[in-house]
Amino acid sequence: MEKATSLEFLQAVYTNEGLPLFTRMRAAVACLPFEYPKLAFTAFIPEGGDFAQQLDRRLARIRETKLIEATPVSKVQHSPDELNLPQSVRRRV
């Protein structure tokens, strides 16, 4: 009798239609991490240094940026003649 790996054994279990569905599903779930790679991400830091140093530099740069405060503008109503609108638009205003 040929020895099978644990993965091959579980694959044989979940492909065996003679076994109960619950047993087959548990075997399939156990095989998932070995049959399909997990999704992951990798951060590429081109400037050198580790992630913490780069984050500190960017936070310092954000603190140095100048904040431009908006001043409120009062609502001024203009007549259509003051706005130099075309005649076709003046009728709708």
N, C-alpha and C positions, 0 to 999 in steps of 0.2 A: 504494500500500500504506500502510495506516494504521500509525503508530508506536505501539507498545505500551510501557508502562512495564516495568521489570524485574519488578515484582510481577505484573503481568498476564501476562508471558511465563512466569514460573514457575508461575502458576496454570494456564495452558494446558498446560504440561508435565505437571503432576501430575493433570490431569483427562483426559489423552489415554491411553485404554486400549490404544492400539497400541504404546506404549513399554514397555520392561521395568519390572517392579515396582520394582527397585532405583533406577532413574533417577527414577521418579515419587515414591518415598518421599523421596529427597534433595531434590527440588524442594519437596515438602510441608513438610519440616522447615525449609527455608530461609525459607518463607513464614510460619511460625508466629508469630514475633515481630511481624509486621506485620498479622496477622489477628486475633490475640487479645491483649489486654493482659496484662502480667505482674502477678502478685499482689504487692502491696506494702503497707506500713503507714506511717502518719504519726502521730507523737507530737504531741499537743496539750498545750502547757504553759501553763496559764492564769495561773500566779502571776507570770509575767514572768521575765526572765533566760533564759539558755540552759540546755540540758539539764545541763551539768556543774555549774552553780551550784545548780540544784534538787537534783541528786544529793548535792552536798556538804551542803546544808541538811538533807536527810533523813538522811544518815549521822550528822551531828552530833546530830540529835534522837534517833536510835537509841542513840547512845553515852550520852545523858543519861538514858535510861529506867532505872528502878530494877529490878534483878533480884531476884525473890523466890525464895529458895532453899527447896526442899521439905525438910522434915525427915522421916526415915524413921519409920514407925509400926510398932511391934512387933505381930505377929499375936497377938491375944487371942481365945481361944475362949470363946464364951458359950453357955450352955445355952439351949434354946428358950424356957424360962420367963423368962429375963432379958431377952430381946429383945421381949417383949410381942407375940408373933406370934399370929395367929388360930389357933384349934384345928385347922383344916383344913391349915394350913401346917406346924404342929408335927409332925404325923405323918410328913411327908416329910423333915424335917430330921434 
